[in-house]
C-alpha cells in the first residue's frame, strides 16, 4: 500500500517491458539484461529554479581586455573596466654606433593601440567611448593565489591620458589607436633617453600600469580587446630630412597583471533584491524566471527538492538517465543579445559553494547544449542536459544534505553574456524533465 501511495504521488507513467529498450529508445546497461525489469518514465518531479550571485570571479589571466558599458533592459546597467601592466623588450633608443646619435632624437607621439578580438555584446551601431588612465599603485594582489577578481579595483589618476569615440566594427581585424598626452609621452621619452629608465623594474616604477575605463554615458556595448594590444612611443631624428620614425613598444606580457573589473546597477529590475552569495532568489518571486549574466556572477540554480521520494516507490531501483530541457524566455534574446551555445554546469552545496563541475563517467565536463531549431514561437529553443547520474547520487544519499546544479556561461569570467530561463510553472516554454527509472 505504501509503495502504491508513493507511486501516485510521483504521477509516473509506467511502461513495462522485458527487453532492454523502452519506447523512448533508452538503452539499459548490461548488468540489467538478465533481470525481469520495468523501465519507468517520470515527467512530474519538481524542479525548482532560483537566481544566485556567485562569489567574486577570477578575471585575471583570462586573455581578454574587456571594456564597455550598456544599459540592459532586463539586467540593468553593467560596466567593465580593464587594468593591465606594461613592459618593454628594449629600453634604449636606436643607435647606429655613433656616440652622439641618441642626443639627436626627439619625441614625436605616443599612442595605445588596442586590437579587437571580435567579442562584443550590446548595441554596436551607436557611438562607443573609452578613456585611458595611469594607475597610481602597483598592480599587485593581496590574495594568496595571486589573482584579481571582478570586484578588484586599483587607484588611478582622474584625468585621462587619452580617449576615443567611434562606432565599433567588432568583427573586423582593425585596431583602435588612442593618441595619448604629449606631456606624458615626452616625459617617458626623456627618461629613456637619459637612461633613467633602462630596465623593466625602473619602467614599472615609473608607469605602474593603465586602466581602460568605459564612458557609461556614451557607450552601449562591451567590446573585447586582445592582449597583443601595445603602447607605442614614436621618435625621430632632430631636423633630419629622413622620414624614418623609430618605435619603442611596450606590451602586456604578464597575463596575471591584467584583469577586468565589472560593476552592475540592478536598481529597478526584477533581480534588484538579489541576495548575498550564500542565499538565493526563488523564481516564484521573479515572474517564474531565473537569470544568468557573465562577468557579474549572476547564475541560475537548479534544485530537486523531492528526488529522495523516488527511492520509496520500489524495493529496488535506480535512475539510469534523466533529461532536463530548460528554455530561454521568449523576447529576452535577439541578435543584439544572442544566446550562448552552451552552459557550464557546476555542482554546489546549499550555500552556493561550488564543489566542482558536473562530469560524466570519464571525468569530462557535461554541458547544457543549445538546440535552436527554427520555429515560429521558439518552442524548440532549449538547453538540454543529461543528469541521470547526479540525480541517482542525490536519491540514494544517506544524509539530508542536498547538492544543487548551477548554470553559468562557459566564459563566465571574460564576457557579459546574459540569459533568462523559464521555470517549471512558466506560462510558456516552461522547463521539462524526464527521468528514466528502472525497478528490479
N, C-alpha and C positions, 0 to 999 in steps of 0.2 A: 504493500500500500504506500509506503514511504517513497519508494522508487517512482511509483506512478504519479504521486503529487509533485515530485521534483521534475518529472518529465513534463507535466502540464505547465509548470512554472516557466520552463525554458521554451515552451511552444515550439518544439522541434518538429521538423519534417523528416520522417524516418523512411529510409529506403533499405529494405532487407535484401541481402544477396549472399550467394555462396561463392562468388568469384572475387577477384582482387581488384575489380574496377567498378566504380559506381556510375550512375548516369551522368555525373559531372566529369567523367574521364579522369578521376583521381586514382593514381596507382598506389596501392598499399604496399608497404615494404615486404620483403621476402619472409621475414620472421612470422608473418601472419598468414601465410599461404595455407598452412596445414590446419588452420582453425576455422570453425564454422562461425563467421562473424557478421556483424551488422555495421554498415557504414552509414553514419547519420549526418545529414547536412543541417546545420543550425544557423539561422539568419536573424535571430531576435535577441541576441545577447547585448546588454547595454554597453555602449562605448561613450565615454564622457570626454568632451573636449574642453580645454581651457587655454588661456594665454598666460605665458610666464615671461619673465625677463631674466635671461641667464646672467650670471655674474660676469664681470668685465672680460672682454675678449682680447686675446693677444693679437695686436695689429702690427707688431714689428716683424721683420723678416718675411713679409708677405709678397715682396717683389712687385709692389704697385704703389705709386703715389696717387692717392685718392683725394680729389679736391672738387668741391662744388656745394651747392645748396639748392633746395627747391621746397616748395610748399605742397605737400601731398594732400589730395582731397580726403583721404581716409586716415592716414597716419600722422598728419600734422607736418611740422617743419623738421627737416633734417639737414645737417651741415657737416661737412668733413674738411678738416684742415690737415696738412701733412708736414711733418718735421723730418729733416734729414741733415746729416753731417757730410761735408765735402772733403776730399783730399786731392792732392796733385801727384802726378808721377814725376814731375820735374818742377823745381823751384828756382830755376835760373833762366836768364834771358839768353837769346840766341847769341852765339859767339863764333866769329869767323877767324879766331886765333889772333886777333889784334887786342892789345891791352886796353885800348880806348873805345873798343866797339860798344860796350854796354852804356857808356855815357852818352852816346848819340841817339839812344832810343827814347821815344816819347809815348805816353799813353794815348790811345785812340778811343776805345769804348769798352764797355763790359755788358754782357747780357747773359741771362739764364735761358738756355734752350731746352724746352720741355717737349719730350717726344711722346705722342699719343700712343696708347697701347690697345685702342679700339674698344675699350669698355666704356659704356655710358648708360645712364639711367635718368629718365625725365624728358623734358622738352628741349631738344637741341635746336629748334627753329628760332629760339629767342637769344638775345644777347647774353653772353656769359662773361663774368668778370672775376679775376682773382688778383691778389696782391702778394708781394714777396717781402718778408721782414727778416731782419737779423735776430737770431736767437741770442739771448744775453746770459744764458747759463749753459754749462756743459751738458751735452746730450748724454746723460748718464742716469741709469735707473737705480732705484734703491732696492729693487726686488732681487731675491736670491737667484732666480732663474735668468736674470739679465734680460728681461722682456719689458716691452711697453704695451699698454692696453688702450682700448678705445676711449677710456676716460682719463688717459695720461695727458698732462699739459706741462709746458715749459714757458718761462717768461721770455718775452721778446719786445723789441722796440715798437712803439705805437706807430711811428712814422714808417711808411713803406719805402723800400729801396726802388721799387718799380711796380707797375700794374699794367694790365692789358684787358681790353674788352673786345670780344669778337663773337661771331656766330660759329659754333663748333661744326666741324665735319669729322666726327669721331672715327669714322671708318677709313679715313684717308691715312696715308703714310706721312703726312706733313708734320712738321714740328712747329711749336709755338715759341717764338723768340721774344723774350721780355727784356727791353732795354732798361738797365739799372742805372742808378745815380752815378754821374761822372765823378762826384766828390768821393764816393765810396770806391769806385774803380781806380781812380788816380792814387788814392791813399794806399790801396793794396799794391798797385804797380810800383810805387816809390819804395815801399818796404821790401819788395822782392829785388828791385834794382839796387838798393843799398845793402842787400844781403842781411836785412833784419829778419826776413823770413827765408830760411834756407832748408827747412825740413817740415815733415808733417806735424810734429809737435808744435813748432812755432806757428805754423799756419792755423791749426785748430785753436791755439791760444788766442790768435787774433780774430779768426772767423769761426765761432763755435758751431754755427750751422744756420740754416734757413728754415722758416716756416712759410708755406704757401697757404694763404687764407682765402676762403671763398667770400665774395661780396653777397651777403644774403639778400640785399635789396635789388640786386641786378644780376641774378642767376636763377635759372630754372632747371638745372640739370647737375648731375655729378659725373665727372669725367675721370678716367684712369690714365695715368702717365707712366711711362716706362722708367726703370731705374738707370737706363743709359742716358737719361737727361743729364746735362752738364752745364757748369759755369764756364764761360769763355771770356778771357781777357785778351783784347786786341791791342797791339802796339806796333810801331813802325819807326824807321829812321828819321831823325830830325832833318828838315829841309832837303830831303832826298828826292831825286827825280823818279826814283823807282816807286811803283805802286804796290810793291810787296808788303803784305801785312803779316805779322807774326802773331801766333796764338798760344796762350797758356791755357790748358784745360784742367778743370777740377771736377771730379766725378763722385758718384755715390758708390763707394767700394765696400763699405761695411753695412750690409743689409740690417744688422741688428741695431744700427743707429738711425734707422728710418722707420717711422710709424705714422699711423693715421689716427687723428683724434676726432671722434664722431659725437656730435651733440644733437639732441632732439628736443622739441617742444610739442607735447601732445595735448595741449590745452584745447578743449572744445571737441575732442574726438571721443569715440566710444571706449577707447582704452586710456583715457585720461587718468583714470584711477588705478592703473596697473601697479600692483603692489611690489614690495621688495623681492629680491631674488628667491627667497625661500617660500614664497606664497604663490597663489595662482588666482587668476580672474576667470571664473567659470563662464562658459559660452552662453548660459541662460541669462547672463547679465549684459551680454554684448550682442543681442539680436541673433542668437544661435550661430555665432561666428567665432572663429579663432584666427589669430593673426601671426604672421611671420615677417620679420624685417631684419635683413643682414646689417652688420655694422653696429646696430643698436642693441643686439642681443634679444630682441623680441622673438619668441618662439611658440610653437603650438605643442601643447602637452596632451597626450592621449592616455586615458585611464580605462581599466576594465574592472569595475568595482565588484561584479558578481561572478567572475570567472571561476572562483573556487567552488561555487554551487554545482558546477557541471560534473564534478567527480562523484557527487552523490546520486546521480541518475542511474548508475550501473555499478555492480560489484567490481568489475574490472573494465578498464577502458583507457583510451589515450587520444589526445588531439594529435592528428597526424598531418594536418595542414589547416591554415586559416588565411583567407584572402581579404585584405582590407582595401576598400575603394573610397578615397576621400576626394571631394570635388571642390574646385575653386568656386567662389560665389560669382554668379553672373553679374557683369557690369563692373567688376573690380579689376579686370585685366584688359589690356589693349596693346597695340604696337608701342605705345609710349611706356606702358607698364607691363612688359612681357612676363610670361610665366617661366620660372626656372624649369629646365628639362628634367631635373631630378632633385630629390631632397635627401639630406643626411638624416639618419635615424640614430638617435642616442638612447641609451638606457639610463634612467635616472631614478633616484630614490624619491621619497615623498617630499623632500626639501629641495628638489630640483638639482641635486648634486649629481653631476654626470659621472657614471661609472664606466662608461666606455661606449663604443659603437655597437649597434646591433649587427651581428655577424652570422654567417652560415656555418655549416659543419666544418668547412675548410678554413674558417677563421677570416673569411673575406667579408668586407662591409656589405650590408644589404641596403640598397637604396630604394626609396619610393620613386617609381618611374612614371613620367607623364605620358599619358595616352591622349593625344589631341586630334582625334578624328573629326573631320568636318561634319557638322550637323547644325541645323538651324538654331537650336536652343542650347548648344554646348553641353548637351546631356552626356556625351561620350567623353568629354574632357575630364580626366580624373587622374589622380596619382594612385597607383596600385602597389601593394606591399604584401609580401608573404611573411606571416608572423606565427606560424604554427608552433615552432619550437619554443618561442618566447612564451606563448600562452600555455603550452604544456608545462613548462617550468613553473609558471605562476600558479597554475591549477594545483600542482602536487606539493607546492612549498609548504613545509611544516609550520613555519612561523606566520604571524599575521602581517608581517611586513610585505608591502607590495612595491613592485617596480612599475614605472610608467615609461612610455616612449615619448621622446621629444623630437619634433621635426624642425629642421633648420636648413638653410641654403648650404650647398656644398662649399661655397666660397663665403662663409659667414663672416670672416674677418677681413675681407678685401672687396666687398661690394655693398650696395644698399638695396639689393633686390627685395621685393616685398610680395606678399601673397595673403589672400583672405580665403579661409576654408569654411565650408558649411558643416554643421554638426548633424547628428542623427535625427534631430527634430526640426531641421530647417524645412521651410515650405517647398523648396525645390532644390534639386541637385544635392540631396542630403547624403550623408555618409552611409555606407553599407558595409557589412562584414559577413562573410560566410565561413563557418567553422566546419571542418570535416572531422568527425569523432568516430572512432572505432570501438565497439564494445566486443568483448570476447570472454 
